[in-house]
Amino acid sequence: MLDVLIVGQGLAGSLLASELIAQGQRIRVLDNRHRHASSMVAAGLINPVTGRRLVKSPYTEDWMAAAWSCYRQLESELGLALLFEKPMWRLFTSAKQREIWQQRQSQEEYAGFLSTPDTEPASLYQAPHGMGKVSHTAYVDTKVMLTALRDWLEQQDAYLEREVEYEAIHPRQGHVEVDGLKARQLVFCEGYRGMHNPWFGQLPLTPVKGEILTLSHDTDLPDLIANFGKWLLPIDTNLFKLGATYDWEHLDNVPTQAARQHLLDALAKVLSHPLSTTLQAHEAGVRPNSRDRLPLIGPHPDHRSLYIFNGFGSRGALMIPYYASQLAAHMRQGEALPSHCDIARFEDRH
């Protein structure tokens, strides 16, 4: 009998699998070759201060410590560059946002994260309300990492290409059975598809579609992430990603002309002069957001062999390493999950 079955090899399933294997667990990851994984589309941005009101979570330092440790360890084991640290410049969208920035700078918990340097980046961008620098920002090459981890899992005999149907999952007393496989525990890491899960579908998962462009250009860009409500991320000398859109109605992975034009128009508004670009890729995926923007983690209240590990939204690259270690400790040693991510917080609200 296996220790753990994991349904889904997106970022959540892959990093949880890596954590469990490192702890000596016998696992299998069941995945349909990333047919629904938003992680393969995501830019993998790590940004500790987000949103229009420039908010930093009280858990940010824990998330960052775990993320850097995880990705640097994977880089060493896989022999690949995965984590790329880049400064982020926040172009204020209004005078009010500049005021919020100034207030945040005076707050102790934001020390070391926000600054207003004397010099601003190259004149490509225009910011009539000013701009500031966010530190400890980076991006993870999720597509390269997930492909490499799939190959690694196959070498460990820990991966099966399989479309898992809910009807094939049978929780028993003390174990679970799936298509002839038996394990003590099963973890659903299935992203937005979790909203249809018969055991966890009642949880407040609020998926949102996002679209991202990859563009080539003929101009030298400053080597920084520009955040102006949208974001521009240089990933090579003459290549950058531009994102992202938010669509709560059309939950599919089909790119749209409307989203493409919306992103290009948003970029044009913050450029001091036109940028000649060529579209290289246009991708769409559905982010598995939760209602309170915190993860959905824990066992089913009645079927204790079934777990969920979901709800990371657009901050998966930052948050997942920390919570993968928390869930692994809970599953193996019975350690309590942090209350802010434990799905038990919703049990009295059904």
ChimeraX attribute file (.defattr): number of C-alpha atoms within 10 A of each C-alpha:
attribute: neighborCount
match mode: 1-to-1
recipient: residues
	/A:1	12
	/A:2	16
	/A:3	18
	/A:4	25
	/A:5	27
	/A:6	27
	/A:7	25
	/A:8	27
	/A:9	31
	/A:10	26
	/A:11	28
	/A:12	27
	/A:13	27
	/A:14	24
	/A:15	23
	/A:16	27
	/A:17	27
	/A:18	20
	/A:19	20
	/A:20	22
	/A:21	18
	/A:22	9
	/A:23	12
	/A:24	9
	/A:25	16
	/A:26	17
	/A:27	25
	/A:28	24
	/A:29	26
	/A:30	21
	/A:31	24
	/A:32	15
	/A:33	16
	/A:34	15
	/A:35	13
	/A:36	21
	/A:37	25
	/A:38	26
	/A:39	24
	/A:40	22
	/A:41	21
	/A:42	27
	/A:43	22
	/A:44	21
	/A:45	23
	/A:46	25
	/A:47	22
	/A:48	24
	/A:49	20
	/A:50	16
	/A:51	8
	/A:52	14
	/A:53	14
	/A:54	14
	/A:55	14
	/A:56	17
	/A:57	12
	/A:58	9
	/A:59	12
	/A:60	15
	/A:61	12
	/A:62	14
	/A:63	19
	/A:64	21
	/A:65	13
	/A:66	19
	/A:67	22
	/A:68	15
	/A:69	12
	/A:70	19
	/A:71	20
	/A:72	15
	/A:73	12
	/A:74	20
	/A:75	14
	/A:76	11
	/A:77	10
	/A:78	14
	/A:79	10
	/A:80	14
	/A:81	15
	/A:82	19
	/A:83	23
	/A:84	14
	/A:85	16
	/A:86	18
	/A:87	16
	/A:88	24
	/A:89	23
	/A:90	24
	/A:91	23
	/A:92	22
	/A:93	18
	/A:94	13
	/A:95	12
	/A:96	13
	/A:97	18
	/A:98	19
	/A:99	14
	/A:100	15
	/A:101	21
	/A:102	15
	/A:103	11
	/A:104	20
	/A:105	17
	/A:106	11
	/A:107	9
	/A:108	8
	/A:109	12
	/A:110	17
	/A:111	11
	/A:112	11
	/A:113	17
	/A:114	23
	/A:115	18
	/A:116	15
	/A:117	10
	/A:118	6
	/A:119	7
	/A:120	13
	/A:121	15
	/A:122	11
	/A:123	12
	/A:124	15
	/A:125	20
	/A:126	15
	/A:127	17
	/A:128	12
	/A:129	14
	/A:130	16
	/A:131	25
	/A:132	21
	/A:133	21
	/A:134	23
	/A:135	18
	/A:136	16
	/A:137	22
	/A:138	22
	/A:139	20
	/A:140	21
	/A:141	20
	/A:142	22
	/A:143	18
	/A:144	13
	/A:145	22
	/A:146	20
	/A:147	17
	/A:148	16
	/A:149	21
	/A:150	21
	/A:151	14
	/A:152	16
	/A:153	21
	/A:154	15
	/A:155	10
	/A:156	13
	/A:157	13
	/A:158	19
	/A:159	22
	/A:160	16
	/A:161	15
	/A:162	14
	/A:163	13
	/A:164	15
	/A:165	9
	/A:166	12
	/A:167	9
	/A:168	11
	/A:169	16
	/A:170	13
	/A:171	19
	/A:172	14
	/A:173	9
	/A:174	11
	/A:175	20
	/A:176	23
	/A:177	18
	/A:178	17
	/A:179	12
	/A:180	7
	/A:181	12
	/A:182	19
	/A:183	21
	/A:184	20
	/A:185	23
	/A:186	28
	/A:187	22
	/A:188	23
	/A:189	28
	/A:190	26
	/A:191	30
	/A:192	26
	/A:193	17
	/A:194	22
	/A:195	18
	/A:196	12
	/A:197	15
	/A:198	10
	/A:199	18
	/A:200	20
	/A:201	12
	/A:202	13
	/A:203	19
	/A:204	18
	/A:205	27
	/A:206	17
	/A:207	25
	/A:208	22
	/A:209	24
	/A:210	27
	/A:211	24
	/A:212	23
	/A:213	23
	/A:214	20
	/A:215	18
	/A:216	19
	/A:217	15
	/A:218	12
	/A:219	13
	/A:220	11
	/A:221	19
	/A:222	14
	/A:223	16
	/A:224	19
	/A:225	26
	/A:226	24
	/A:227	21
	/A:228	20
	/A:229	17
	/A:230	13
	/A:231	22
	/A:232	19
	/A:233	23
	/A:234	21
	/A:235	17
	/A:236	11
	/A:237	14
	/A:238	14
	/A:239	20
	/A:240	19
	/A:241	21
	/A:242	23
	/A:243	25
	/A:244	22
	/A:245	17
	/A:246	15
	/A:247	14
	/A:248	12
	/A:249	9
	/A:250	13
	/A:251	17
	/A:252	14
	/A:253	18
	/A:254	13
	/A:255	18
	/A:256	12
	/A:257	8
	/A:258	8
	/A:259	21
	/A:260	20
	/A:261	11
	/A:262	13
	/A:263	19
	/A:264	14
	/A:265	11
	/A:266	16
	/A:267	21
	/A:268	13
	/A:269	14
	/A:270	18
	/A:271	14
	/A:272	12
	/A:273	12
	/A:274	11
	/A:275	14
	/A:276	10
	/A:277	16
	/A:278	12
	/A:279	12
	/A:280	12
	/A:281	12
	/A:282	19
	/A:283	18
	/A:284	23
	/A:285	23
	/A:286	28
	/A:287	28
	/A:288	27
	/A:289	25
	/A:290	20
	/A:291	15
	/A:292	13
	/A:293	17
	/A:294	18
	/A:295	26
	/A:296	27
	/A:297	27
	/A:298	22
	/A:299	22
	/A:300	15
	/A:301	14
	/A:302	8
	/A:303	16
	/A:304	18
	/A:305	21
	/A:306	25
	/A:307	24
	/A:308	26
	/A:309	28
	/A:310	27
	/A:311	32
	/A:312	25
	/A:313	24
	/A:314	23
	/A:315	21
	/A:316	22
	/A:317	28
	/A:318	26
	/A:319	23
	/A:320	26
	/A:321	26
	/A:322	20
	/A:323	24
	/A:324	23
	/A:325	18
	/A:326	18
	/A:327	26
	/A:328	20
	/A:329	17
	/A:330	16
	/A:331	20
	/A:332	12
	/A:333	9
	/A:334	10
	/A:335	12
	/A:336	13
	/A:337	19
	/A:338	12
	/A:339	10
	/A:340	14
	/A:341	19
	/A:342	19
	/A:343	22
	/A:344	17
	/A:345	11
	/A:346	12
	/A:347	9
	/A:348	6
	/A:349	7
	/A:350	7
